[in-house]
Each structure stands twice: as structure tokens, then as C-alpha cells.
Amino acid sequence: MENKSYLKSLKNDLPAGLVVFLVALPLCLGIALASGAPMLSGIIAGVVGGVVIGLLSGSHTSVSGPAAGLIIIVLSAITTLGSYEAFLLSLVLAGVIQLLLGLLKAGVISLYFPSNVIKGMLAAIGLTLILKQIPHFLGVDGDDFGEMEFFQKDGNTTFSYLADAFEDVNFGVMITGAISFAILLLWESKWVQRLNALKQIPGALVAVMFGVLTNLFYSFSLPNFAIAQSHLVTLPSFQSIGDIGDALVFPDFSAFSNYQVYITAITLAFVASLETLLSLEAVDKLDPQKRVTPQNRELMAQGAGNILSGLIGGLPITAVIVRSSANINAGSKTKISGVFHGILLVLAVLVFAKYINYIPLSSLAAILILVGFKLTKPALYMKQYKLGLDQFIPFIVTVVAIMMSDLLIGICIGMAVGIFYILKA
């Protein structure tokens, strides 16, 4: 009966899968860029999230893939562990932890986590995302923001690096990023949202396409503004099956002796599980059929997906509200739409990698800066303040603690302050 339902829904699911693919492709690339990971790792995570987790999950509407909420962990961990391969080992272990959480029926964990601390965590991630994308947006060569921490070992801070970045601007790159950002804002305006024909086209895709066209214009008319290859997407080109194996990155199992691997794994498992469960809660409310996703099964599906993604060089995966809401709005009926979007990501890399490599990094940075702003917009701070100091103080302490230390320490500090106010009340 279920197979018949899937076949009957193909007329809705395949077009919805195409829409999700168009939303996911620039996000997969952008999140890999922001994470300091190989570009291909974002695509791998998108494929595993779509196909593997899509098949294992009990949700018919949720779509999984690399998430902006995990960027801060990945970027910090690669620096701390010394290599992307060592980070992949942490990701495999995080997947194992998620599997165990599902088996232990820990899917209710999100119900006991203070909402103001969660919002503080997301706001801090948004701020970090904006700050760390500015060099790509400006076309600055090298990492002018140093490492992940706010206070750097050389005595500088994130803000001092920010000031330096504005002194080394590549105007061709910056103008391209600005055009992409303007298009993203235009696409979210009421004028575009009223036009059904334009509303169905993802703004991120349009922004990326205009970024490519702008650089082509530079090449023919303003060669001094042309964007160098170092500021463009770099995906491997596949001529044979053997090329695929050569492009994959695998975990460094010799890193088992590094205790930081286990700290990263626990942090990843905790934050990824929390983000997935919160996304599922929101997506189930959007589902026109009001289906409820089994949380423990979802944790096990996510765990299996993260183990596989880690083994073949992908980024961490969660259920993602942006892809999921696009899936529902496009008329999806079953999980086949998510699986189909994963298949399209594979085909895009195998067939169109040459053309994807024309995408400017500043266009992806513009997308991520807008994502970051949505996570940390001023209205959120005002809303938390209006709820009273018992809600605002744990929220703002979490934001500041994460910005000044790291995600795990910041969350723990925020939780301690939140619990203090709960007990006080």
C-alpha cells in the first residue's frame, strides 16, 4: 500500500524535489565554504541527507543536509584537531552517539532545553557566520580573521581582523557579492512574493546565477575586475569512476588518541540532535497532513547518515528547516521528494561541476550573511528583552559566552544561568 502511495504522489514529489535541489545546491556549497572544509564535502552531506536519511527517516516532509548551525563547530574543530580528516573521525563517533540516543529513547531531550538558551545559541551562530563570511564577501586573500576564537593567540581579536579586511578589498569581488545580496533582499520583498512565477524560483539560485553573469561581464568588458580562480567555487571534475574515489577524503583513525576528537563528537551529536528535533517540531506543524515524525527513529536515521557522511568525507547533517519548508511549499506529499533532491545533487556534481565552478565565493557569502542575519536579527533581541530579565539574561549570556569562548562552553554557561533563573522562580 505504501509503495502505491509513493507512486501516486510522484507527480507532486518530483517537482518538489527539483525545487529543494535548487535551494540546497548553493547552500551545500556555501556551508562547506563557511566551515573551512572542501567544497565537495557539502555536496556529499546533501546527498547522504537526501537519499540515506530520507529513506531511513519516519518523516515525509523533512529534508536533511549540511546545516548552518554546525558551521561554528566544524570550523573550530578543524583548527583544534589539526586536519579535516581528524574531524571526520569525530563526525563518525557523533553519528554513533546519535544512534545510541535513538536506541535509548532520548528523542524528548529538546523538551527539557531552555528555549532562551537555544535562541542564544542560534543568535551567536548567526553573528559568527556574518563575521567569518566578510572576507569572502570583500575578496580578501587568506584568512584575515585568524582562527575561530574571538581572542587570537597573536593578540588580535575578530574585530581587529575585521578592520584589516576592509583595507584589502577586491572591488570586483565585493561588487559581485553586493549584487547577489541585493537580489536576495529583492526576492524576499512583498513585490516578488506576490508574483507566483518568481516566487517558485529560489532567491539563492538567482543570486548565484547573477554572480556568475557579473563575473562573465567583467571578463569581457572590465578585465581588471575579473574574479580570480581563488575566489570561485572549486569542485573536482570527474572523468571516470576512479576519479570519484580519488576525490573523497577519509577519516584519520590514528586520531583516536586525541581527546579533542571525543569532545568534538559529543558537541556535534548534542547540537545536531537538538537542531534536528527542533526542526522536526516546526516542520510537523507545517505539514498539511499533520503527520508526526517519530523522534527516536529520526535520531537513529541521523546517526546512520552522519556515520556514512564522516566515512566518505562529508559535513555533519541535520534536518534543515529551510529545505523542509521549501519542500512542503512546493507541494511534496512523501519522502521521495527529499530522496530525489539528493539524486539531483549527485548528477549536478558528476555532470555540471565545470559550470558550478564559475560561482563566485562572494555570492555564496552573501547567502550565508543573510542566513546569519535571520538567526540573529535585532527583533529577536528586542523580543527576548520584552519577555523580562529572567528570559533575557540567559539568552544574552549564552550569546556573549559563545562568542568569547566556543560553542560547548558557551552553551554550558548559558544553561547554568538559565537553570539559576528557573530555580529562582
Salt bridges, closest charged atoms under 4 A:
ASP141 OD1 - HIS231 NE2 2.97
GLU188 OE2 - LYS374 NZ 2.46
GLU281 OE2 - LYS285 NZ 3.88
ASP287 OD2 - ARG291 NE 2.93
